[in-house]
């Protein structure tokens, strides 16, 4: 399952610096707007200690971690929804992502210009929210025009879509993001193809200076208050410090550097884990002598669908799944010992895969 997160924000808030930390790809980081014109895409591995432990036990020929695609999208500006500052292209890039990482500048530095002349993260958030909302409003109004005739004729599905879109429209006109509108999963599914920008899960990343890394500052507190009703996650990161960490190849040096900052793990690692959370993703593992691999699925997936992530034939011909809990694998260290201890369960089509499950699928096509 492909996971793609788009990094957005106003120009010069630290997006490209953060992207460089997340990826081996090197986006140009310059002190002027629009230094990122084409979206830079980096594929990064998901940090997971469980994969390392399973690898130590199985000693496989090959190790395949889960991956995340990070897209560095050029800085948005006022008027983007109307095409300002290459706005249509940028908004299109956001539309193709699964989740949004919204970077907000929460530090003062006279050497780094701000596109609006002063640092105010709440104002910056509202600027981008407004542009995304205006673009969503266009999409909703276009759909309303499309279903109007069928709804007037009494078509039940069209009437329902019209009702949902009217709710979207009212919400957007009140300056609210679609993700905060309480709707049933069934209703959202009816309009899923609209792919609304403000319906995507968002993680707000407050980019601070080093001295504010441990406890934040007045600006991060303002952001926290501003997003409270939205129910979105917020994290604090220092992109400049992360850039320094990314340069250190030795694990012990990285650990010492993090300890000096009062951190147990890097902000980048926390960010990737947070992206998993907001998308409701979990990981299961396949373990063998040839390969240990992490697979990404949506929480709540049943056995056949999880098998289908490996190959569609696995889902079509699913017979059963042999499941070992991760902690049991650590304790017994071999499938033979797990079988003897009765710790290997055989599950059918209705089994809901759990985070950390180690699985073998039996299928027939």
Phi, psi and omega per residue, in radians:
X1 nan 2.166 -3.098
X2 -1.437 2.327 3.107
X3 -2.065 2.107 -3.123
X4 -2.223 2.155 3.105
X5 -1.986 2.339 3.111
X6 -1.760 2.241 3.075
X7 -1.566 2.071 -3.129
X8 -2.161 2.897 3.115
X9 2.794 2.978 3.042
X10 -1.193 2.868 3.079
X11 -1.039 2.567 3.037
X12 1.116 0.635 3.063
X13 -1.832 -0.116 3.112
X14 1.931 0.247 -3.098
X15 -1.075 -0.892 -3.068
X16 -1.216 -0.592 3.057
X17 -1.085 -0.757 3.120
X18 -1.145 -0.721 3.121
X19 -1.046 -0.748 3.132
X20 -1.065 -0.576 3.104
X21 -1.260 -0.592 -3.083
X22 -1.370 -0.414 -2.944
X23 -2.365 2.746 3.027
X24 -1.330 -0.331 3.068
X25 -1.169 2.526 -3.088
X26 -2.001 1.719 3.069
X27 -1.323 2.544 3.099
X28 -1.135 2.220 3.097
X29 -1.987 1.859 -3.075
X30 -2.288 2.782 -3.054
X31 -1.567 0.936 3.017
X32 -2.769 2.716 -3.112
X33 -1.110 2.648 3.022
X34 1.130 0.533 3.035
X35 -1.264 -0.270 3.054
X36 -1.923 1.826 -3.087
X37 -1.707 -0.914 3.034
X38 -1.580 2.495 3.138
X39 -1.154 2.191 3.065
X40 -1.472 2.342 -3.107
X41 -2.058 2.226 3.087
X42 -2.185 2.421 3.087
X43 -1.793 2.112 -3.080
X44 -2.152 2.661 3.128
X45 -1.469 2.571 3.122
X46 -1.495 2.079 3.140
X47 -1.138 2.189 -3.090
X48 -2.630 1.866 -3.120
X49 -1.077 -0.486 -3.115
X50 -1.106 -0.684 3.119
X51 -1.096 -0.699 3.129
X52 -1.122 -0.745 -3.125
X53 -1.159 -0.743 3.127
X54 -1.123 -0.620 3.115
X55 -1.153 -0.676 3.112
X56 -1.088 -0.609 -3.122
X57 -1.366 -0.857 -3.017
X58 -1.419 -0.428 -3.086
X59 0.823 1.032 -3.056
X60 -1.348 2.883 3.056
X61 -1.282 -0.476 -3.045
X62 -2.453 2.512 3.102
X63 -2.180 2.247 -3.129
X64 -2.228 1.834 3.109
X65 -1.377 2.881 2.982
X66 -1.226 2.665 -3.116
X67 -2.236 2.760 3.077
X68 -2.279 2.367 3.011
X69 -1.627 2.226 3.090
X70 -1.936 2.238 -3.123
X71 -1.967 2.109 3.104
X72 -1.561 1.844 -3.060
X73 -1.702 2.348 -3.068
X74 -0.976 2.664 -3.059
X75 -1.059 2.256 3.075
X76 -1.390 2.729 3.074
X77 -2.390 2.953 3.046
X78 -0.989 2.381 3.136
X79 1.569 0.077 -3.124
X80 -1.033 -0.643 -3.126
X81 -1.131 -0.333 3.114
X82 -1.820 0.164 3.081
X83 1.731 -0.003 3.134
X84 -1.145 2.473 3.080
X85 1.017 0.757 -3.094
X86 1.040 0.542 -3.007
X87 -0.990 -0.749 -3.098
X88 -1.075 -0.708 3.133
X89 -1.130 -0.767 -3.102
X90 -1.141 -0.751 -3.126
X91 -1.156 -0.590 3.069
X92 -1.129 -0.649 3.106
X93 -1.137 -0.669 3.103
X94 -1.136 -0.688 -3.078
X95 -1.024 -0.522 -3.065
X96 -1.452 -0.056 -3.096
X97 -1.640 2.813 3.102
X98 -1.491 -0.558 -3.091
X99 -2.590 2.807 -3.101
X100 -2.004 2.252 2.970
X101 -1.793 1.851 -3.023
X102 -1.706 1.877 -3.093
X103 -1.537 2.238 3.138
X104 -2.091 2.286 3.130
X105 -1.356 2.098 -3.134
X106 -2.197 0.714 3.096
X107 -2.516 2.661 3.071
X108 -1.743 2.368 3.048
X109 -2.806 1.913 -3.094
X110 -1.119 -0.323 -3.121
X111 -1.446 -0.212 3.130
X112 -2.016 1.930 -3.060
X113 -1.210 2.617 3.025
X114 -1.900 2.384 -3.057
X115 -1.021 -0.459 3.122
X116 -1.836 0.157 3.007
X117 1.504 -0.199 3.121
X118 -2.640 2.785 -3.107
X119 -1.668 2.076 3.129
X120 -2.678 1.614 -3.017
X121 -1.108 -0.572 3.131
X122 -1.187 -0.740 3.070
X123 -1.069 -0.757 3.141
X124 -1.055 -0.741 3.105
X125 -1.037 -0.799 -3.092
X126 -1.142 -0.598 3.106
X127 -1.075 -0.852 -3.113
X128 -1.221 -0.715 3.073
X129 -0.948 -0.810 -3.102
X130 -1.072 -0.766 -3.133
X131 -1.120 -0.720 3.119
X132 -1.194 -0.674 3.120
X133 -1.126 -0.720 3.133
X134 -1.118 -0.677 3.117
X135 -1.177 -0.714 3.094
X136 -1.106 -0.654 3.133
X137 -1.062 -0.695 3.081
X138 -1.049 -0.794 -3.114
X139 -1.120 -0.733 -3.115
X140 -1.167 -0.764 -3.134
X141 -1.144 -0.618 3.088
X142 -1.134 -0.704 3.116
X143 -1.190 -0.679 3.100
X144 -1.043 -0.726 3.112
X145 -1.130 -0.644 -3.090
X146 -1.206 -0.667 -3.062
X147 -1.634 -0.077 -3.025
X148 -0.990 -0.832 -3.068
X149 -1.133 -0.818 -3.128
X150 -1.145 -0.648 3.114
X151 -1.144 -0.696 3.131
X152 -1.133 -0.542 3.129
X153 -1.392 -0.092 3.060
X154 1.702 0.129 3.102
X155 -1.081 2.129 -2.996
X156 -1.091 -0.786 -3.125
X157 -1.140 -0.716 3.128
X158 -1.132 -0.661 3.088
X159 -1.095 -0.707 3.135
X160 -1.173 -0.755 3.115
X161 -1.087 -0.707 3.110
X162 -1.070 -0.751 3.132
X163 -1.088 -0.771 -3.134
X164 -1.143 -0.776 -3.119
X165 -1.137 -0.605 3.071
X166 -1.132 -0.641 3.092
X167 -1.165 -0.727 3.067
X168 -1.020 -0.837 -3.072
X169 -1.039 -0.816 -3.140
X170 -1.079 -0.736 -3.126
X171 -1.092 -0.798 -3.120
X172 -1.168 -0.674 3.137
X173 -1.167 -0.369 3.069
X174 -1.563 0.189 3.084
X175 1.290 0.493 -3.119
X176 -1.981 2.609 3.119
X177 -1.401 2.509 -3.065
X178 -1.052 -0.533 -3.111
X179 -1.087 -0.337 -3.132
X180 -1.591 -0.032 3.131
X181 -1.415 2.113 3.135
X182 -1.254 1.918 3.122
X183 -2.387 2.651 3.087
X184 -1.270 2.767 3.117
X185 -1.055 -0.603 3.139
X186 -1.150 -0.726 3.134
X187 -1.152 -0.733 3.134
X188 -1.124 -0.623 -3.127
X189 -1.113 -0.588 3.139
X190 -1.095 -0.498 -3.112
X191 -2.049 0.371 -3.087
X192 -1.032 -0.622 -3.085
X193 -1.190 -0.195 3.045
X194 -1.162 -0.493 3.094
X195 0.891 0.936 -3.052
X196 -1.182 2.394 -3.066
X197 -1.138 -0.712 -3.082
X198 -1.487 0.102 3.036
X199 -1.649 -0.190 -3.126
X200 -1.275 2.490 3.072
X201 -1.097 2.531 -3.078
X202 -2.274 2.488 3.026
X203 -2.072 2.077 3.124
X204 -1.521 2.201 -3.131
X205 -1.990 1.971 3.116
X206 -1.533 1.967 -3.138
X207 -1.537 1.957 -3.034
X208 -2.048 3.034 2.999
X209 -1.455 2.957 -3.036
X210 -1.028 -0.689 -3.063
X211 -1.187 -0.329 -3.139
X212 -1.725 0.036 -3.012
X213 -1.130 -0.724 -3.053
X214 -1.264 -0.763 -3.010
X215 -2.156 0.049 -3.115
X216 1.353 -2.924 -3.140
X217 -2.638 -2.993 -3.091
X218 -1.059 -0.632 -3.118
X219 -1.220 -0.673 3.119
X220 -1.180 -0.569 3.081
X221 -1.146 -0.655 3.098
X222 -1.116 -0.720 3.115
X223 -1.121 -0.756 -3.138
X224 -0.987 -0.760 3.127
X225 -1.185 -0.686 -3.075
X226 -1.155 -0.521 -3.077
X227 -1.793 0.073 -3.046
X228 -0.971 -0.847 -3.096
X229 -1.227 -0.384 -3.094
X230 -1.288 -0.476 -3.131
X231 1.301 0.270 3.136
X232 -1.500 2.800 3.111
X233 -1.459 2.644 3.060
X234 -2.344 2.460 3.043
X235 -2.384 2.725 -3.137
X236 -1.876 2.326 -3.100
X237 -2.519 2.645 3.024
X238 -2.003 1.773 -3.067
X239 -1.049 -0.627 3.139
X240 -1.121 -0.739 3.109
X241 -1.176 -0.686 3.116
X242 -1.096 -0.593 3.093
X243 -1.119 -0.680 3.095
X244 -1.164 -0.723 3.130
X245 -1.086 -0.718 -3.100
X246 -1.100 -0.423 -3.135
X247 -1.379 -0.293 -3.091
X248 -1.526 2.069 -3.114
X249 -1.554 -0.452 -3.115
X250 -1.423 2.238 -3.080
X251 -1.084 -0.690 -3.139
X252 -1.148 -0.683 3.101
X253 -1.110 -0.729 3.118
X254 -1.083 -0.759 -3.135
X255 -1.077 -0.729 3.124
X256 -1.141 -0.730 3.135
X257 -1.084 -0.777 3.131
X258 -1.102 -0.730 3.137
X259 -1.065 -0.686 3.104
X260 -1.093 -0.513 3.119
X261 -1.530 -0.077 -3.114
X262 1.389 0.472 -3.093
X263 -2.060 2.602 3.072
X264 -1.669 -0.432 3.065
X265 -2.554 2.831 -3.073
X266 -1.227 2.727 3.081
X267 -1.109 -0.567 3.125
X268 -1.078 -0.791 3.130
X269 -1.091 -0.741 3.109
X270 -1.095 -0.682 -3.103
X271 -1.116 -0.767 -3.127
X272 -1.125 -0.739 3.108
X273 -1.105 -0.674 3.117
X274 -1.143 -0.655 3.095
X275 -1.062 -0.695 3.073
X276 -1.067 -0.775 -3.104
X277 -1.086 -0.833 -3.046
X278 -1.196 -0.392 3.090
X279 -1.627 -0.005 3.125
X280 1.081 0.674 3.139
X281 -1.688 2.603 3.019
X282 -2.337 3.049 -3.104
X283 -2.201 2.363 2.903
X284 -2.089 2.889 -3.022
X285 -2.181 2.560 2.872
X286 -1.957 2.310 -3.002
X287 -2.222 2.231 3.096
X288 -2.827 3.084 -3.134
X289 -1.173 -0.586 -3.120
X290 -1.375 -0.646 -3.029
X291 -2.740 2.464 2.901
X292 -2.017 2.180 -3.042
X293 -2.388 2.478 3.047
X294 -1.705 2.347 -3.137
X295 -2.101 2.357 -3.128
X296 -1.687 2.249 3.077
X297 -2.410 2.927 3.066
X298 -1.471 2.376 3.109
X299 -0.953 2.375 3.134
X300 1.740 -0.144 3.128
X301 -1.130 2.464 3.066
X302 -1.519 2.922 -3.082
X303 -0.852 -0.910 -3.107
X304 -1.044 -0.702 -3.137
X305 -1.190 -0.677 3.100
X306 -1.112 -0.674 3.096
X307 -1.126 -0.617 -3.134
X308 -1.121 -0.346 3.083
X309 -1.174 -0.542 3.085
X310 -1.309 -0.867 3.116
X311 -2.839 2.481 -3.115
X312 -1.054 -0.518 3.116
X313 -1.126 -0.563 3.123
X314 -1.108 -0.634 -3.140
X315 -1.320 -0.764 -3.113
X316 -1.076 -0.751 -3.057
X317 -1.815 0.383 -3.081
X318 -0.974 2.245 3.059
X319 -1.887 -0.975 3.126
X320 -2.809 2.951 3.071
X321 -2.179 2.356 3.009
X322 -1.672 2.146 -2.957
X323 -2.134 2.320 3.047
X324 -2.172 2.272 3.075
X325 -1.234 2.496 -3.072
X326 -0.945 -0.846 -3.102
X327 -1.105 -0.595 3.075
X328 -1.152 -0.658 3.119
X329 -1.085 -0.727 3.121
X330 -1.099 -0.656 -3.070
X331 -1.293 -0.799 -3.001
X332 -1.664 -0.400 2.940
X333 1.170 -0.066 3.052
X334 -2.651 2.652 -3.123
X335 -1.173 -0.576 3.118
X336 -1.087 -0.799 3.141
X337 -1.167 -0.633 3.125
X338 -1.150 -0.702 3.122
X339 -1.144 -0.764 -3.127
X340 -1.090 -0.596 -3.116
X341 -1.513 -0.004 -3.136
X342 1.227 0.490 -3.094
X343 -1.753 0.134 3.063
X344 -1.907 2.022 -3.105
X345 -1.789 2.603 3.092
X346 -1.851 2.098 -3.028
X347 -2.078 2.601 -3.124
X348 -1.719 -2.784 -3.008
X349 -1.179 -0.371 -3.081
X350 -1.650 0.050 -3.128
X351 -1.213 2.255 3.082
X352 -1.596 2.042 -3.075
X353 -1.157 2.371 -3.115
X354 -1.802 2.672 3.112
X355 -1.045 2.194 3.116
X356 1.633 -0.083 3.104
X357 -0.997 2.468 2.994
X358 -1.846 2.166 -2.901
X359 -2.314 2.551 2.910
X360 -2.170 2.371 -3.135
X361 -1.892 2.397 3.011
X362 -1.869 2.257 -3.095
X363 -2.546 2.891 -3.134
X364 -2.592 2.117 3.123
X365 -2.238 nan nan
